[in-house]
Amino acid sequence: MATKSSVTLTGYYRYTDIWFDWSSQVPNPEDGVVLKAMLAHDALCHPEHPLHIDGVEGAQLYIGIFEETGEARLLFSSKQVDYIRYWLHAMGMTHSPIPLPYSDCLLTKGELRSVTTANYKDGGALRRAIKDIERNNKRLKGLNPTLEAKRQNFERVRSLWAAKKGAWLAIDFEAWEMDHTVVTEFGWDMVCWKNGEKIENRGHIIVQEARGYTNSKYVPDYRYKYLEGLGKSETVKRVELKARIANLIDDAAKYGPVYLVFHDNNQDLKYLKQLGVELTVTHLIPDTAPEEGRIIVDTSDLIGALLGEDTGNRRGLEKTCRLLQQDTLWLHNAGNDAHYTLSVMVAMASGDHVDKQRDQRWPNQTGPSLTVRVHPRQEEGSDYESDDDDDEDVGPRLGYDVKTGVLWRTDDPQIVVPVG
């Protein structure tokens, strides 16, 4: 990798380019040795390293997703690279400021779909991350477009949530199971950001005229079970409900863009239309926060991206909460459901990038095509029982990829088991 003395662009450098090539191209070999030592995995994660950030354990680097391929790369920022060279010279450790890498090696934001921070507490974690990224990139080859779109949106939601702008409004409806035109409840849970400060608002409304329409055949009727820690239910006439919802969304818009958070949005959007709440919404999640607008965020798509699912099947809210290890109580109450919908969105959006977060949540359960083999106990809860629950000595369990027809060991997905 050639070098030059200055660069006018800012952006990111591949970690591998900086680690393997930069020091070897430094004009003074002695300076190259010092630079290589400064870039060593354990050195980068040391609390006295010049790139260390107060409050961060270990090293903070970046994960960039390429626009064209969706592949991930571990990155240094150009500011980090520039700072290292000047710090080494200021400390008298190099004869002169080390030249910057050529700008041809620099990745601009236009080449990257998203860039997020990534923290590594020690050298071992950093080395493992490099291997994990390489393994996941191999799995991306030939990825189903549906799953690729979900993964893109997952990273966009993470980026937008990290920006701390606008309002994130989760809403949910309940209706009479025998006639879905009879809306019985409305609930919401909202986080708004004002100058980086969080403002929360939530509530639960029972429709007065629908109190005589109770559910029991297909879903439980928990309209009077709004969690005490969230607030108190209100009883409102149906004719007033439209205005309450419209005012809620308009008030949220004062903070900027409104991210309408649903768990499987189709039916809830129908309820809004049925009540006469006129909304201009987009399902296209932007790369950066707009100044205004109503944007749909669907947590059933987010969990699908995390699990590597490329089908139209959607997990319900209860199973999603269990998979994310969130306890629930009195689901099918609109206020509670809105609260849990926002909660699972925040859990995923505030975590690491999709591949790292998946491996953290379900280690050694990812198959060759990025699909997580979820054990029924994780999805159905602790009450699940099976014939082999007590059979701990049968050897490693196997996963099966329906698209490729490949079996793999769940304790090590890289061990592919021949079939036949």
N, C-alpha and C positions, 0 to 999 in steps of 0.2 A: 504494500500500500504506500504510494508516494505521499509526500508531504509538501506543504508550502507554508509560508510565514503568516498568512492572514486569510481570513474568510469573511465575507460580508453576510452570508446567510446564517440563519439559526434554525435549529431543528434537532435531529437525533442521529446518533451513530449506533450501528449494530454493536452489541456487546462483544461478539466474536471478532469483529474487525479491530476493535480497540485492544482487546486482550491478546489476540494472536499476532496482529500485524503492525500495530502502531509503533511499539517499542523497537521492532526489528528494522524499521525504516528511519529511525532517528540518526542524523548525521554523526553524532558523537556516540560511539558504542558504550562509553561509561554512563552517559545520560540514559541510554536505552535500558541498561541494567537497573538503574534507579527507578525508572518509570515502570518497568515490569514488576518490580517489588511492590510499588505503590498500588498496582492494579490486581495484585494477588487476592484470591477469594477471601482468605481470612483477614487480610489487611483492610479490605474494603468494608468489612463488617465490624471492625474494631471501633470502639467509641471515641478514640482519639484520631481517627482518620479525618483528613480535612473536609471530606464530603459528608461527614456525619451531621445529621439534623437532630437538634434537641427534641426530645420526646419520642424519637423513633428508635426502636431497638434494632441494631444492626444497620444494614445498608438500605438506602432507598434508591431504586432504579425505576425503569419504566417498561411497560409491556405495550408494544405497538402492534396493531392488526393491519395487515396490508389490504389496501382497497380492492385490488384485483383478485387476489387468491384467498383472502380470509385467513392466511397463515399468520402466526404470532412470532414476534421476535423480542428478545430481551434487549433493552436499549440504554445507552447513556444519553443524557441531554447534551447539546453542544455547550451549554453553560458549565456543566460538570467537567467536560473535557478541557475547556478553556481554563477553568479554575485550577485544575490539577497542574497544568503546565506552568502557570504563573506562581502557584504556591511552591512548587519544587524549586523554582529559581529564587523566589524571595527568601526561602529558607537556606539558600546556599547549597542545595543538593545537586543542582545541575549547573553546567558552565554557562549556559545561556537559556533563554526560554525555548522550550521544545516546540518545533513547528507544529501547527495544527494539521490534522489529516486533510487531504484534498477535499474540496467541496463536493466533488463527484461522489464521495463516500457518504455524504450527508443526506439523510432522509428528511424531506420537508413534510409539513402536515398534509399537503395535498396528496401525498403518496400513501398516507395512512388513514384508515377508516376511523380509528380511535387510538388514543394513547392514555393509559392510566398508570398510576404509581403502583409499585410493587415493593414490599419490604421483605428483607431476608435477614434473620436474626444472627446467622453465623455462616461461615464458609461452606459448611456441609449443606445447609439449606439452599445456598446459592448454586452449588454444583448440581444438586438434585433438580432445581428449577430448570436449569439448562437442558438436562436430559428429558424432563417432563415436557417441555415445550417442543423439543425435537420429536418426541414420540407422538404428541398430539398433532403436530403438523403432518406427520405421515398418515394419521387416521383421517385427516381432512380430504385426502385425495378422493375425488369422485363423490364428495358429500352431496346428499340430496338437497336440491334447491330450497325445499320447504324448511329443512333444518338450518340451512345456512342463513336464511332470512330471519329465523328465530334467534340465532346466535348474534346476528348483527344488531337486532333490536335489544337484546339483552345488554350488550355493551353500550349501546346508546343510552339506555335507561340508567345504567351505572354512571355514565358521564354526566347526564342531566341531573341526577340526584346529587352528585358530588358538587355541582355548580351552586347549589343552595339558592335557587331562584324559582319564582312562581309559586303556584299552589298545587298540591297533590291531594286530590279529592276522591276518596273511595266512596262509592254509593252502592246501595243494595235495596232491592225490593222483595217483598213477599206477597204472594197472591193466593186466592182460594184455589185449592188443587182441582176443583171441579169446573172452574171457569176462570181462566187467567186474566180476563178483563176486570175481575174484581180484585183490585189492589187492596191489601190489608195492612201493609206496613211499608215504611220507608226509613232507611238509616244511612248515616254518613259518618265518616271519620276523615279529618283533613289536617294536613300540615302545610302551613304557609311560611315562606321565607321573606323576612324583611331585614335588609342590610346584614344578612348572614345569621340573623336570630330566628329561632323557630317559634311559630305561633300555632297552637293546636286548637281545634274546634271539632266537636262531635255531637251526635244526637240521635234520637229515635222517635219516630212518629207513628202512632196507631191511627188508622183511618176510622173515624167515628161510625160511618154508615156500614162498615164492613165487620163490626164487632160480632155480629151474629153468624158470620161465615167462618167456621172453624175447620182446621185441617186435622187429619188423623190417619187417613187411609194410606197415603203415599209419603207424607212428611209429617213430623210432629208440629204441633202448634205451640210455639214458645213466645208469642208476641208479648207476654207479660213477664218475660225472663231477661229483660235488658240488664246487663251486668251492673251491679251497684257502683263499682269503681269507675264506670264510664259516665254515669249521669242518671237522669230520670226520664222516663218516657213521657211524651205529650200525646194528647188525643186531639186530632184536628179533623175538621170536616173535609171531605174530598174536594170540594170546590176551592178550598184554601190551599190544598197541597201543591197545585201547579205554581202558584205565586211563591210559596215557601222555597220550592226547589229552584225556581228561576232566580230568586233573590240570592240564594246560597251560591249559585254559580257566578252570578254577577259580582257579588262581594269578593269571591275568590279571585276574579279577574283583576281586581285592583292591585294584586301582587305580581301580575305579569301573566305568563302562559298558565293555563289550567290543564293539568294532567288528570284526566278522568280515569280513575283506576277501577277496573272491574275484575271479577274472576269469571271468565267466559261471558263476554259483553253482549252477546246477541239478544238475550231475553230482556236484559235491563234496558238496552236501547229501545226496545219495543215498548216497554213500560213508559219511558220518557215521552215517546211519540204519542202513545195512547192518552197520556195525561195532558197533551198539548204543549209540552215544553219544547220550544223550537231551538234547536242547536245546530250550528255548523261545526262539524267535527272532522278530524282527519285521523286515519289509522296509520299514517306515515309518521314514524317517530324521527324527529330531526337529529342531526349530529350535534348541534349546539342549540342552546336555549333561545327560542325566538322572543320577541318583545311581547307577543300576545298570541291568542288562539286557544282552541280546545283540542287536546291531543289524547287519543285513546291509548291507555296502557293496560294490557291484559295479563294478569298474573298466571293464567293457565298457559299462556304462551311462554312466559318466563320460566316456569318450572319445566315445560317441555324442552326448552333450550338447554337447561341445566342437566336434564336427564338424557339428552341426545335423542329425543323422539321426533321422528319426521312424519308421523301419521296425523290424521285429523282427530284422533282420540284425545280427549281432555280429562285430566284428573279433577275430581271435585275438590272443593275447598278443604274439606276435612282431611282427605288424604294428603293434600299439599301441605297442610299444617303439620301433619305427622311426619312427613318426609323431612321437613325442616325443623323437626323436634320442637314444635310449638304446641303447648297445651291449649285445649279449647274447652269451652263450656257453653251450653245452650246455643248451639248452631241452629240455623233456621229462624233466628231472630234477626231482623234486618239490621238493627244497630250493631249487634255482635258480629254479624257476618261482614259488615263494612269495616269494622275494627280489625278483624283478622285478615281481611283482604289487604288492607294497608300495611299490616304488620308483616305479612309474608313478602310483600313488595319491597319494603324497607330492608328486610333480612337479606334478600337477594341483591338488591341494588347497592347496599353498603358493603357487600363482600368483595372478594377478589374477582379477577376476570373469570369468565365462564369455565374454562378448563381447570384452572387452579382450584376454584371453589368447588367444582364437581368432585375432584380428587380428594379435597379436604373433607367433604361431607360423606362421601361413599368410597373410601380407599379400597383399591384393588377390586372394584366392581365394574370397571369400564371395559367394554368389549372392543373389538377391532374397529368398529364403525362409530365410536363415541357414545354408544348406547349403554346406559347404566342398567345392570341387572339388579333390580330392587328385590330384596328378600321380602316376602309377604309380611313378616313381623314388622318391618320398617314402615310399611304402607298401611297395614290394617290395625296396627297398635299392639299393645302387650297382651291382649286377650286372644290373639291368634294362636291356634294350635295346629300342629301337623304331626304326622306319624313319625317324622324323623327329627323332631325337636330335641330329643335326648340322645340322638345318635351322633356323638361328637368325635368318634374315632373312625369314621368311614373314609377319611382321606379328603383331599381338596374337592370342593364343589365345582361344578362346571356351569359355564354360561353358554348360551347359544345365540348366534346372530342369524336371524331369519333371512336376511338379505343375502348373506354370503354363504350360509350353510356351514359356518365354522364354529367349532366348540373351543372355549378357552378356559383356562384355570382361573377361578375367581381370586385365588390368593396371589396370582401373578398373570395378568392378562396377556403378557408377552409370550407365555407358553401356550402355543396353539396345539390342540389335541387332534390328531388325525381321526377322521370319521370313516368308518368302514374298514 
